[in-house]
Amino acid sequence: MAYAFRERRILVTLDKDFGDLAVRRRQPHAGLLRLVPPEVDRHASLILEALELHGDDLLAGAIVTVEEDRIRVRPPD
């Protein structure tokens, strides 16, 4: 997460612990995109959809969680 922040890159992960690091421990990040669905063959299309709909939010430092039937956005503090 520190590397992605230094490089100003959005971190894409399946691991919810990154959200904990960002929210509870207030570690800096340049945007987090967390995927919940387990189907690997859907990941690419869900990432593209999230970037299209919430790319500006991510660039502003939001945490975006993508589930099969919804996308949640937590704006930066």
C-alpha positions, 0 to 999 in steps of 0.5 A: 500500500505504501508503494502504491501511495508513493507511485500515486497508483490505485491499489486493486485487491481482494483483501479487505485488510487494506480497507482496515489499514486505510480507515482504522489505521489511517495509512495513506493511499491513492485510492483502493478498489476492492473486489468481493466476488470470487469469480476470477473471470468477472474481475476484469469487467468489474474493475473496468466498470468501477473505473468508468463509474468511479475513476475520479473518486478513486483518484481523489482517494476513495475506497471503492468496494465492488460486489456482484450487484453493487458498488460502494464508495467511501469518500476520502476523509 
